[in-house]
Amino acid sequence: MTVAVETAETTIHGDRVSLLRVLGPAHVWALGVGIVLVGEFTGWNFSADKGGALAALIVCWVVGLLYTSVAMIDSEVTSTVAAAGGQYAQAKHIVGPLMAFNVALFLVFAYTMLEVSDAILLGDTIVAKAGIDGLTHNSFIAATIVVLAWLNYRGVLMTLNVNFVITAIAYVSILILFFSVSPWTQGAVLKLNELVTPGNALPYGWIGVIAAFQFGIWYYLGIEGTTQAAEEVRSPARSLPYGTMAGMITLLIAAAMTWYVCASLMPWEYLGITPYPLWDAGKLTGSPLLENLLFVATLLAAIASANGCINDAARAWFSLGRDRYLPSWFSAVHPKYRTPYRSILFLLPIALAFAFIADLNQAITFSILSGVLQYTFMSINIMMFRRKWPLGTIRRGYTHPFHPIPAIVLFCLCVVTFFAIFLGFGSQLIAMIAFYFLISLWFHFYRYKFVRRGDQFSMPWPKPQGY
């Protein structure tokens, strides 16, 4: 089923320059998978430190269920509310301004801190490979963030074409590694039976499995980013569900292969602390070709992720400016490149500042928490969407099955993840919740008066049920 979605030119902005609809399903896939795939190269393995190798596998599939629910819910709502800002656009149409403001902030911080993590990973990887005394990662971090911001400034089509190519190369490297280590013959190269035994499978018991949820999120963190470019997709009703669900399937396969190879080559004690699990796996095969391939792929995955994060964070910030939740200055679109260039430039020094003051664990945790707050909203949002506009009252681009089971599963798994974050980073969790609470008070008492409620609704929907 398709849905007629009016463009931003005709509904909100009059004669103002608008974003271009130039993207297809492959670009949506490249945006989602490109942001996430770096999580296979680093991040997920820290869950092994929390609960052991088997815990990392359990959360791989359980968190995969969480993100499958995210992808299903997102595909329905965003293919119907096809506007820049993704979940922010959903919140302002379905819940209200305060929720929309907070969701946009969740998005901006989730993607900006993920971008920061990517830049730190890239810099650290180059420094580790170079092995030069006194060489630091700062120059590589700055160059990565600035060059990718420039690429995003110049146009979304070029940005996501680049993402498609480098994401595909990084993904193919995982396939090559997997099929190069005789995966069907344990003992030849892989030694899973020796490394994961009944005695060390769950060294901290089931509480370790719960704790592992915090970094298990890293397997898939960011797939919901496919919705941020909804206003720049040619056919949202087709491209968004296809690109998002194809991306989720791609990531489930990559996550399973990554765990299997890494857990079969490294003891969980080392796997849980290395910043480069796949690169280390390439080294442990004894093949210089695989070692260098996985080194390059780690860099490409970090670049693809940071590139997509800049794209998504800027769209969320741009949307806040367009609806006057923030000064409308941020809503400017470049007259030539048709990108939200002021939002891109504004977020650039913020990313650089965090990259130089935060360490990798802090940046990852900040990103994860902001993401989980957003997913919790999504479970509530779909319930309200179905209640206000039941099936048959409006045209949907995609209708996800088994409602309300995905929403219930998503909410419950988010609660477990919050508890896992509290176990590892309780003070940071409390500080971030306090930050979002204070910024909500600022919006309510100061900024809300500037919001033009009537201008922000772009969907030609009937009055909600019960109103």
Secondary structure, DSSP 4 states (H G I P E B T S, - for coil): -------HHHHT-TTS------B-HHHHHHHHHHHHTHHHHTTTTHHHHHH-HHHHHHHHHHHHHHHHHHHHHHHHHHHHS--TTTHHHHHHHHT-HHHHHHHHHHHHHHHHHHHHHHHHHHHHHHHHHH--TT--SHHHHHHHHHHHHHHHHH-HHHHHHHHHHHHHHHHHHHHHHHHHS-TTSTTTS--HHHHS-TTTSSTTHHHHHHHHHHHHGGGTTTGGGGGGGGGGBS-HHHHHHHHHHHHHHHHHHHHHHHHHHHHTTS-HHHHTT-S-HHHHHHHHTT-HHHHHHHHHHHHHHHHHHHHHHHHHHHHHHHHHHHTTSS-GGGG---TTT-S-HHHHHHHHHHHHHHHHH--HHHHHHHHHHHHHHHHHHHHHHHHHHHHHS-BTTB--S---SSTTHHHHHHHHHHHHHHHHHHHHHHHHHHHHHHHHHHHHHHIIIIIGGG--GGGG----PPPPTT-
